[in-house]
Amino acid sequence: MINKFVLAFMLSLTPFLVTAQDQSFDNFIDVELEISDVSMTSDGMVITYEGVAGKYGLVHATHNMVATNDENTKGYFTGTVQAINDTGALEKSETLGLWSRDGTNLKVYGFDDDNSSRILHISTVDLRAKSFKARVWELE
């Protein structure tokens, strides 16, 4: 099951890899959200985030973290991101990616597929401080 997910994930990256040379990584948005909930599941944990994130407006996101090793120090995630901007327009997207954990800190590498663009985010999650800090790139 996990091998099929990893294969599907890697195949979904193919368009990104093919056009990566055309993508500028100079333009990014820094986002900070708060962790509003952490729930344990039989596969790992579910982390929910919320906050105001610049041009995206009010953001709520959920990551369903699944561990892929016995130490629970790495794995993959799926989830949903919802943003309501200042005009009241709502955008919702699916998100997926990989994570690793060192103590109470996680490093998260994810992709969102929303209506207007594909988004790459590299995030640091501090479970103790209940913070989520991400650098976000809108891919062309």
VMD Tcl script that builds the backbone (N, CA, C; Angstrom):
set m [mol new atoms 420]
animate dup $m
set s [atomselect $m all]
$s set {name element resname resid chain x y z} {
  {N N MET 1 A 0.823 -1.189 0.000}
  {CA C MET 1 A 0.000 0.000 0.000}
  {C C MET 1 A 0.869 1.256 0.000}
  {N N ILE 2 A 1.834 1.330 0.910}
  {CA C ILE 2 A 2.683 2.510 0.998}
  {C C ILE 2 A 3.515 2.650 -0.271}
  {N N ASN 3 A 4.023 1.538 -0.799}
  {CA C ASN 3 A 4.811 1.597 -2.027}
  {C C ASN 3 A 3.990 2.140 -3.188}
  {N N LYS 4 A 2.714 1.770 -3.262}
  {CA C LYS 4 A 1.847 2.278 -4.324}
  {C C LYS 4 A 1.632 3.774 -4.152}
  {N N PHE 5 A 1.461 4.227 -2.907}
  {CA C PHE 5 A 1.280 5.652 -2.659}
  {C C PHE 5 A 2.530 6.421 -3.062}
  {N N VAL 6 A 3.694 5.935 -2.678}
  {CA C VAL 6 A 4.950 6.613 -3.007}
  {C C VAL 6 A 5.132 6.665 -4.517}
  {N N LEU 7 A 4.834 5.578 -5.218}
  {CA C LEU 7 A 4.936 5.560 -6.673}
  {C C LEU 7 A 3.975 6.581 -7.281}
  {N N ALA 8 A 2.735 6.611 -6.817}
  {CA C ALA 8 A 1.764 7.570 -7.333}
  {C C ALA 8 A 2.219 9.002 -7.057}
  {N N PHE 9 A 2.759 9.222 -5.870}
  {CA C PHE 9 A 3.252 10.551 -5.510}
  {C C PHE 9 A 4.396 10.960 -6.437}
  {N N MET 10 A 5.342 10.085 -6.653}
  {CA C MET 10 A 6.487 10.403 -7.504}
  {C C MET 10 A 6.051 10.664 -8.945}
  {N N LEU 11 A 5.089 9.876 -9.434}
  {CA C LEU 11 A 4.589 10.101 -10.789}
  {C C LEU 11 A 3.877 11.442 -10.895}
  {N N SER 12 A 3.201 11.854 -9.809}
  {CA C SER 12 A 2.524 13.150 -9.836}
  {C C SER 12 A 3.519 14.302 -9.879}
  {N N LEU 13 A 4.763 14.063 -9.492}
  {CA C LEU 13 A 5.791 15.098 -9.530}
  {C C LEU 13 A 6.415 15.252 -10.909}
  {N N THR 14 A 6.167 14.331 -11.807}
  {CA C THR 14 A 6.791 14.357 -13.125}
  {C C THR 14 A 6.603 15.700 -13.834}
  {N N PRO 15 A 5.385 16.278 -13.887}
  {CA C PRO 15 A 5.272 17.583 -14.557}
  {C C PRO 15 A 6.118 18.649 -13.883}
  {N N PHE 16 A 6.228 18.603 -12.559}
  {CA C PHE 16 A 7.057 19.575 -11.832}
  {C C PHE 16 A 8.521 19.399 -12.206}
  {N N LEU 17 A 8.993 18.186 -12.270}
  {CA C LEU 17 A 10.388 17.921 -12.585}
  {C C LEU 17 A 10.728 18.330 -14.007}
  {N N VAL 18 A 9.790 18.145 -14.917}
  {CA C VAL 18 A 10.032 18.479 -16.317}
  {C C VAL 18 A 10.148 19.985 -16.499}
  {N N THR 19 A 9.362 20.776 -15.743}
  {CA C THR 19 A 9.357 22.219 -15.930}
  {C C THR 19 A 10.128 22.962 -14.846}
  {N N ALA 20 A 10.851 22.267 -14.001}
  {CA C ALA 20 A 11.547 22.915 -12.889}
  {C C ALA 20 A 12.558 23.949 -13.357}
  {N N GLN 21 A 13.185 23.739 -14.504}
  {CA C GLN 21 A 14.180 24.697 -14.957}
  {C C GLN 21 A 13.543 26.036 -15.315}
  {N N ASP 22 A 12.239 26.077 -15.568}
  {CA C ASP 22 A 11.551 27.314 -15.917}
  {C C ASP 22 A 10.979 28.024 -14.694}
  {N N GLN 23 A 11.038 27.423 -13.541}
  {CA C GLN 23 A 10.434 27.973 -12.334}
  {C C GLN 23 A 11.439 28.843 -11.572}
  {N N SER 24 A 11.021 30.056 -11.222}
  {CA C SER 24 A 11.852 30.930 -10.400}
  {C C SER 24 A 11.511 30.685 -8.931}
  {N N PHE 25 A 12.528 30.448 -8.122}
  {CA C PHE 25 A 12.306 30.234 -6.701}
  {C C PHE 25 A 12.673 31.478 -5.894}
  {N N ASP 26 A 12.841 32.611 -6.591}
  {CA C ASP 26 A 13.138 33.867 -5.913}
  {C C ASP 26 A 11.886 34.476 -5.282}
  {N N ASN 27 A 10.732 34.204 -5.879}
  {CA C ASN 27 A 9.477 34.780 -5.393}
  {C C ASN 27 A 8.763 33.769 -4.513}
  {N N PHE 28 A 8.654 34.080 -3.238}
  {CA C PHE 28 A 7.985 33.193 -2.296}
  {C C PHE 28 A 7.218 34.021 -1.281}
  {N N ILE 29 A 6.358 33.366 -0.555}
  {CA C ILE 29 A 5.572 33.996 0.505}
  {C C ILE 29 A 5.868 33.232 1.789}
  {N N ASP 30 A 6.197 33.954 2.850}
  {CA C ASP 30 A 6.363 33.330 4.157}
  {C C ASP 30 A 5.025 33.346 4.884}
  {N N VAL 31 A 4.647 32.192 5.413}
  {CA C VAL 31 A 3.350 32.025 6.078}
  {C C VAL 31 A 3.589 31.469 7.472}
  {N N GLU 32 A 2.864 32.012 8.447}
  {CA C GLU 32 A 2.896 31.471 9.802}
  {C C GLU 32 A 1.472 31.196 10.257}
  {N N LEU 33 A 1.236 29.971 10.724}
  {CA C LEU 33 A -0.064 29.565 11.246}
  {C C LEU 33 A 0.134 28.978 12.632}
  {N N GLU 34 A -0.943 28.857 13.368}
  {CA C GLU 34 A -0.910 28.211 14.679}
  {C C GLU 34 A -1.500 26.811 14.569}
  {N N ILE 35 A -0.987 25.895 15.355}
  {CA C ILE 35 A -1.583 24.565 15.444}
  {C C ILE 35 A -2.800 24.688 16.350}
  {N N SER 36 A -3.964 24.326 15.827}
  {CA C SER 36 A -5.181 24.407 16.632}
  {C C SER 36 A -5.574 23.065 17.233}
  {N N ASP 37 A -5.029 21.961 16.657}
  {CA C ASP 37 A -5.370 20.648 17.200}
  {C C ASP 37 A -4.371 19.601 16.713}
  {N N VAL 38 A -4.066 18.648 17.589}
  {CA C VAL 38 A -3.290 17.465 17.237}
  {C C VAL 38 A -4.059 16.270 17.764}
  {N N SER 39 A -4.414 15.354 16.874}
  {CA C SER 39 A -5.144 14.149 17.256}
  {C C SER 39 A -4.361 12.929 16.835}
  {N N MET 40 A -4.376 11.916 17.671}
  {CA C MET 40 A -3.675 10.674 17.350}
  {C C MET 40 A -4.621 9.725 16.613}
  {N N THR 41 A -4.061 8.984 15.639}
  {CA C THR 41 A -4.811 7.960 14.917}
  {C C THR 41 A -3.998 6.672 14.958}
  {N N SER 42 A -4.570 5.606 14.447}
  {CA C SER 42 A -3.837 4.341 14.417}
  {C C SER 42 A -2.660 4.397 13.448}
  {N N ASP 43 A -2.704 5.287 12.457}
  {CA C ASP 43 A -1.630 5.426 11.472}
  {C C ASP 43 A -0.595 6.480 11.842}
  {N N GLY 44 A -0.943 7.395 12.727}
  {CA C GLY 44 A -0.031 8.493 13.053}
  {C C GLY 44 A -0.762 9.591 13.784}
  {N N MET 45 A -0.809 10.791 13.174}
  {CA C MET 45 A -1.508 11.900 13.806}
  {C C MET 45 A -2.100 12.820 12.757}
  {N N VAL 46 A -3.088 13.585 13.198}
  {CA C VAL 46 A -3.722 14.597 12.364}
  {C C VAL 46 A -3.423 15.942 13.012}
  {N N ILE 47 A -2.834 16.848 12.232}
  {CA C ILE 47 A -2.515 18.186 12.728}
  {C C ILE 47 A -3.382 19.184 11.966}
  {N N THR 48 A -4.040 20.075 12.723}
  {CA C THR 48 A -4.872 21.109 12.133}
  {C C THR 48 A -4.254 22.466 12.444}
  {N N TYR 49 A -4.190 23.325 11.423}
  {CA C TYR 49 A -3.573 24.640 11.530}
  {C C TYR 49 A -4.599 25.708 11.178}
  {N N GLU 50 A -4.398 26.916 11.701}
  {CA C GLU 50 A -5.257 28.034 11.328}
  {C C GLU 50 A -4.513 29.343 11.530}
  {N N GLY 51 A -4.959 30.363 10.785}
  {CA C GLY 51 A -4.383 31.688 10.932}
  {C C GLY 51 A -4.576 32.509 9.679}
  {N N VAL 52 A -4.143 33.751 9.745}
  {CA C VAL 52 A -4.203 34.648 8.594}
  {C C VAL 52 A -2.852 34.574 7.895}
  {N N ALA 53 A -2.911 34.340 6.589}
  {CA C ALA 53 A -1.694 34.106 5.809}
  {C C ALA 53 A -1.630 35.052 4.617}
  {N N GLY 54 A -1.326 36.320 4.888}
  {CA C GLY 54 A -1.110 37.298 3.823}
  {C C GLY 54 A -2.223 37.341 2.803}
  {N N LYS 55 A -1.857 37.279 1.528}
  {CA C LYS 55 A -2.834 37.408 0.440}
  {C C LYS 55 A -3.858 36.273 0.408}
  {N N TYR 56 A -3.551 35.157 1.067}
  {CA C TYR 56 A -4.483 34.023 1.080}
  {C C TYR 56 A -5.644 34.249 2.040}
  {N N GLY 57 A -5.460 35.122 3.018}
  {CA C GLY 57 A -6.522 35.415 3.973}
  {C C GLY 57 A -6.549 34.407 5.110}
  {N N LEU 58 A -7.752 34.103 5.586}
  {CA C LEU 58 A -7.940 33.161 6.693}
  {C C LEU 58 A -7.750 31.741 6.168}
  {N N VAL 59 A -6.782 31.032 6.736}
  {CA C VAL 59 A -6.432 29.693 6.261}
  {C C VAL 59 A -6.688 28.661 7.349}
  {N N HIS 60 A -7.293 27.554 6.953}
  {CA C HIS 60 A -7.435 26.363 7.798}
  {C C HIS 60 A -6.853 25.203 6.995}
  {N N ALA 61 A -6.017 24.403 7.630}
  {CA C ALA 61 A -5.386 23.279 6.933}
  {C C ALA 61 A -5.330 22.074 7.863}
  {N N THR 62 A -5.422 20.901 7.268}
  {CA C THR 62 A -5.299 19.650 8.005}
  {C C THR 62 A -4.315 18.748 7.293}
  {N N HIS 63 A -3.365 18.202 8.059}
  {CA C HIS 63 A -2.417 17.216 7.546}
  {C C HIS 63 A -2.644 15.903 8.271}
  {N N ASN 64 A -2.941 14.863 7.524}
  {CA C ASN 64 A -3.087 13.510 8.057}
  {C C ASN 64 A -1.731 12.824 7.921}
  {N N MET 65 A -0.957 12.827 8.999}
  {CA C MET 65 A 0.414 12.328 8.986}
  {C C MET 65 A 0.435 10.822 9.208}
  {N N VAL 66 A 1.067 10.099 8.290}
  {CA C VAL 66 A 1.192 8.648 8.385}
  {C C VAL 66 A 2.682 8.315 8.462}
  {N N ALA 67 A 3.069 7.582 9.502}
  {CA C ALA 67 A 4.467 7.188 9.670}
  {C C ALA 67 A 4.797 6.008 8.770}
  {N N THR 68 A 6.022 5.994 8.245}
  {CA C THR 68 A 6.457 4.888 7.389}
  {C C THR 68 A 7.602 4.100 8.015}
  {N N ASN 69 A 7.937 4.402 9.280}
  {CA C ASN 69 A 8.927 3.590 9.975}
  {C C ASN 69 A 8.469 3.376 11.425}
  {N N ASP 70 A 9.053 2.397 12.083}
  {CA C ASP 70 A 8.641 2.041 13.446}
  {C C ASP 70 A 8.938 3.140 14.457}
  {N N GLU 71 A 9.918 3.984 14.181}
  {CA C GLU 71 A 10.295 5.049 15.102}
  {C C GLU 71 A 9.397 6.270 14.973}
  {N N ASN 72 A 8.511 6.272 13.974}
  {CA C ASN 72 A 7.626 7.415 13.702}
  {C C ASN 72 A 8.412 8.704 13.470}
  {N N THR 73 A 9.502 8.599 12.736}
  {CA C THR 73 A 10.336 9.772 12.465}
  {C C THR 73 A 10.245 10.260 11.020}
  {N N LYS 74 A 9.455 9.578 10.204}
  {CA C LYS 74 A 9.271 10.031 8.825}
  {C C LYS 74 A 8.008 9.407 8.266}
  {N N GLY 75 A 7.529 9.990 7.174}
  {CA C GLY 75 A 6.332 9.454 6.550}
  {C C GLY 75 A 5.800 10.368 5.474}
  {N N TYR 76 A 4.526 10.185 5.172}
  {CA C TYR 76 A 3.845 10.999 4.171}
  {C C TYR 76 A 2.583 11.579 4.787}
  {N N PHE 77 A 1.995 12.562 4.105}
  {CA C PHE 77 A 0.746 13.126 4.579}
  {C C PHE 77 A -0.166 13.447 3.403}
  {N N THR 78 A -1.435 13.496 3.700}
  {CA C THR 78 A -2.454 14.009 2.795}
  {C C THR 78 A -3.270 15.000 3.612}
  {N N GLY 79 A -4.039 15.820 2.940}
  {CA C GLY 79 A -4.845 16.761 3.696}
  {C C GLY 79 A -5.609 17.717 2.807}
  {N N THR 80 A -6.169 18.732 3.461}
  {CA C THR 80 A -6.978 19.738 2.788}
  {C C THR 80 A -6.579 21.109 3.309}
  {N N VAL 81 A -6.563 22.090 2.413}
  {CA C VAL 81 A -6.297 23.478 2.772}
  {C C VAL 81 A -7.472 24.312 2.278}
  {N N GLN 82 A -7.948 25.204 3.141}
  {CA C GLN 82 A -9.038 26.105 2.774}
  {C C GLN 82 A -8.617 27.525 3.106}
  {N N ALA 83 A -8.838 28.459 2.179}
  {CA C ALA 83 A -8.498 29.865 2.405}
  {C C ALA 83 A -9.696 30.734 2.030}
  {N N ILE 84 A -9.984 31.713 2.880}
  {CA C ILE 84 A -11.029 32.699 2.605}
  {C C ILE 84 A -10.342 34.059 2.563}
  {N N ASN 85 A -10.318 34.670 1.360}
  {CA C ASN 85 A -9.596 35.939 1.231}
  {C C ASN 85 A -10.451 37.112 1.720}
  {N N ASP 86 A -9.909 38.331 1.609}
  {CA C ASP 86 A -10.576 39.514 2.142}
  {C C ASP 86 A -11.893 39.836 1.447}
  {N N THR 87 A -12.087 39.351 0.216}
  {CA C THR 87 A -13.355 39.589 -0.484}
  {C C THR 87 A -14.399 38.533 -0.149}
  {N N GLY 88 A -14.012 37.525 0.641}
  {CA C GLY 88 A -14.941 36.470 1.029}
  {C C GLY 88 A -14.915 35.260 0.115}
  {N N ALA 89 A -14.062 35.289 -0.918}
  {CA C ALA 89 A -13.961 34.147 -1.831}
  {C C ALA 89 A -13.242 32.999 -1.129}
  {N N LEU 90 A -13.764 31.793 -1.306}
  {CA C LEU 90 A -13.197 30.608 -0.671}
  {C C LEU 90 A -12.508 29.745 -1.715}
  {N N GLU 91 A -11.278 29.352 -1.420}
  {CA C GLU 91 A -10.563 28.388 -2.259}
  {C C GLU 91 A -10.197 27.204 -1.399}
  {N N LYS 92 A -10.334 26.023 -1.968}
  {CA C LYS 92 A -10.030 24.791 -1.248}
  {C C LYS 92 A -9.145 23.935 -2.139}
  {N N SER 93 A -8.150 23.282 -1.542}
  {CA C SER 93 A -7.280 22.419 -2.339}
  {C C SER 93 A -6.850 21.212 -1.526}
  {N N GLU 94 A -6.443 20.204 -2.248}
  {CA C GLU 94 A -5.873 19.008 -1.632}
  {C C GLU 94 A -4.382 19.234 -1.483}
  {N N THR 95 A -3.787 18.626 -0.482}
  {CA C THR 95 A -2.359 18.750 -0.248}
  {C C THR 95 A -1.779 17.376 0.065}
  {N N LEU 96 A -0.530 17.173 -0.306}
  {CA C LEU 96 A 0.152 15.923 0.015}
  {C C LEU 96 A 1.648 16.166 0.020}
  {N N GLY 97 A 2.360 15.256 0.673}
  {CA C GLY 97 A 3.802 15.412 0.716}
  {C C GLY 97 A 4.467 14.455 1.681}
  {N N LEU 98 A 5.688 14.815 2.052}
  {CA C LEU 98 A 6.521 13.995 2.921}
  {C C LEU 98 A 6.890 14.797 4.166}
  {N N TRP 99 A 7.199 14.098 5.257}
  {CA C TRP 99 A 7.608 14.755 6.493}
  {C C TRP 99 A 8.666 13.930 7.204}
  {N N SER 100 A 9.416 14.615 8.066}
  {CA C SER 100 A 10.352 13.942 8.958}
  {C C SER 100 A 10.235 14.621 10.324}
  {N N ARG 101 A 10.583 13.884 11.381}
  {CA C ARG 101 A 10.441 14.401 12.738}
  {C C ARG 101 A 11.739 14.228 13.505}
  {N N ASP 102 A 12.106 15.279 14.250}
  {CA C ASP 102 A 13.225 15.243 15.180}
  {C C ASP 102 A 12.696 15.804 16.496}
  {N N GLY 103 A 12.435 14.934 17.452}
  {CA C GLY 103 A 11.836 15.369 18.713}
  {C C GLY 103 A 10.431 15.897 18.476}
  {N N THR 104 A 10.181 17.152 18.882}
  {CA C THR 104 A 8.853 17.746 18.691}
  {C C THR 104 A 8.800 18.637 17.451}
  {N N ASN 105 A 9.833 18.574 16.608}
  {CA C ASN 105 A 9.882 19.390 15.391}
  {C C ASN 105 A 9.731 18.520 14.157}
  {N N LEU 106 A 8.919 18.995 13.224}
  {CA C LEU 106 A 8.725 18.308 11.955}
  {C C LEU 106 A 9.174 19.203 10.812}
  {N N LYS 107 A 9.731 18.587 9.789}
  {CA C LYS 107 A 10.020 19.254 8.525}
  {C C LYS 107 A 9.035 18.672 7.528}
  {N N VAL 108 A 8.296 19.538 6.831}
  {CA C VAL 108 A 7.222 19.105 5.946}
  {C C VAL 108 A 7.482 19.655 4.545}
  {N N TYR 109 A 7.412 18.773 3.548}
  {CA C TYR 109 A 7.581 19.140 2.149}
  {C C TYR 109 A 6.284 18.784 1.437}
  {N N GLY 110 A 5.558 19.795 0.946}
  {CA C GLY 110 A 4.245 19.496 0.399}
  {C C GLY 110 A 3.917 20.216 -0.886}
  {N N PHE 111 A 2.885 19.691 -1.537}
  {CA C PHE 111 A 2.324 20.269 -2.750}
  {C C PHE 111 A 0.826 20.404 -2.572}
  {N N ASP 112 A 0.297 21.566 -2.984}
  {CA C ASP 112 A -1.141 21.800 -3.003}
  {C C ASP 112 A -1.557 21.960 -4.454}
  {N N ASP 113 A -2.744 21.504 -4.765}
  {CA C ASP 113 A -3.273 21.640 -6.122}
  {C C ASP 113 A -4.565 22.439 -6.033}
  {N N ASP 114 A -4.446 23.780 -6.102}
  {CA C ASP 114 A -5.657 24.591 -6.017}
  {C C ASP 114 A -6.104 25.009 -7.407}
  {N N ASN 115 A -7.135 25.825 -7.484}
  {CA C ASN 115 A -7.722 26.195 -8.769}
  {C C ASN 115 A -6.805 27.056 -9.633}
  {N N SER 116 A -6.103 27.999 -9.019}
  {CA C SER 116 A -5.333 28.947 -9.824}
  {C C SER 116 A -3.891 28.522 -10.083}
  {N N SER 117 A -3.290 27.752 -9.195}
  {CA C SER 117 A -1.900 27.341 -9.404}
  {C C SER 117 A -1.561 26.155 -8.516}
  {N N ARG 118 A -0.473 25.525 -8.838}
  {CA C ARG 118 A 0.058 24.473 -7.956}
  {C C ARG 118 A 1.005 25.153 -6.987}
  {N N ILE 119 A 0.999 24.694 -5.763}
  {CA C ILE 119 A 1.775 25.347 -4.724}
  {C C ILE 119 A 2.748 24.350 -4.101}
  {N N LEU 120 A 3.995 24.781 -3.933}
  {CA C LEU 120 A 5.020 24.029 -3.226}
  {C C LEU 120 A 5.237 24.732 -1.899}
  {N N HIS 121 A 5.262 23.978 -0.807}
  {CA C HIS 121 A 5.579 24.590 0.479}
  {C C HIS 121 A 6.563 23.714 1.238}
  {N N ILE 122 A 7.512 24.385 1.878}
  {CA C ILE 122 A 8.460 23.727 2.767}
  {C C ILE 122 A 8.230 24.354 4.134}
  {N N SER 123 A 7.896 23.511 5.100}
  {CA C SER 123 A 7.419 24.011 6.384}
  {C C SER 123 A 8.189 23.415 7.548}
  {N N THR 124 A 8.201 24.179 8.629}
  {CA C THR 124 A 8.709 23.713 9.907}
  {C C THR 124 A 7.544 23.747 10.880}
  {N N VAL 125 A 7.289 22.627 11.516}
  {CA C VAL 125 A 6.195 22.514 12.483}
  {C C VAL 125 A 6.815 22.247 13.850}
  {N N ASP 126 A 6.490 23.104 14.807}
  {CA C ASP 126 A 6.961 22.942 16.176}
  {C C ASP 126 A 5.763 22.552 17.030}
  {N N LEU 127 A 5.673 21.262 17.375}
  {CA C LEU 127 A 4.530 20.767 18.138}
  {C C LEU 127 A 4.478 21.373 19.536}
  {N N ARG 128 A 5.623 21.627 20.131}
  {CA C ARG 128 A 5.672 22.203 21.481}
  {C C ARG 128 A 5.169 23.647 21.467}
  {N N ALA 129 A 5.660 24.443 20.521}
  {CA C ALA 129 A 5.267 25.853 20.431}
  {C C ALA 129 A 3.941 26.040 19.696}
  {N N LYS 130 A 3.419 24.947 19.109}
  {CA C LYS 130 A 2.179 24.964 18.332}
  {C C LYS 130 A 2.253 25.959 17.169}
  {N N SER 131 A 3.379 25.891 16.439}
  {CA C SER 131 A 3.568 26.814 15.323}
  {C C SER 131 A 3.868 26.067 14.022}
  {N N PHE 132 A 3.484 26.704 12.933}
  {CA C PHE 132 A 3.694 26.214 11.576}
  {C C PHE 132 A 4.265 27.387 10.793}
  {N N LYS 133 A 5.481 27.253 10.286}
  {CA C LYS 133 A 6.108 28.294 9.483}
  {C C LYS 133 A 6.444 27.691 8.134}
  {N N ALA 134 A 5.953 28.339 7.074}
  {CA C ALA 134 A 6.141 27.793 5.735}
  {C C ALA 134 A 6.673 28.851 4.784}
  {N N ARG 135 A 7.457 28.383 3.846}
  {CA C ARG 135 A 7.842 29.181 2.693}
  {C C ARG 135 A 7.052 28.579 1.529}
  {N N VAL 136 A 6.319 29.436 0.817}
  {CA C VAL 136 A 5.362 28.991 -0.201}
  {C C VAL 136 A 5.748 29.567 -1.558}
  {N N TRP 137 A 5.769 28.685 -2.556}
  {CA C TRP 137 A 6.003 29.089 -3.933}
  {C C TRP 137 A 4.782 28.724 -4.761}
  {N N GLU 138 A 4.302 29.661 -5.570}
  {CA C GLU 138 A 3.240 29.363 -6.528}
  {C C GLU 138 A 3.919 28.950 -7.825}
  {N N LEU 139 A 3.719 27.709 -8.210}
  {CA C LEU 139 A 4.371 27.169 -9.397}
  {C C LEU 139 A 3.597 27.553 -10.635}
  {N N GLU 140 A 4.318 27.742 -11.722}
  {CA C GLU 140 A 3.678 28.132 -12.975}
  {C C GLU 140 A 3.223 26.926 -13.755}
}
mol reanalyze $m
mol bondsrecalc $m
mol representation Tube
mol addrep $m
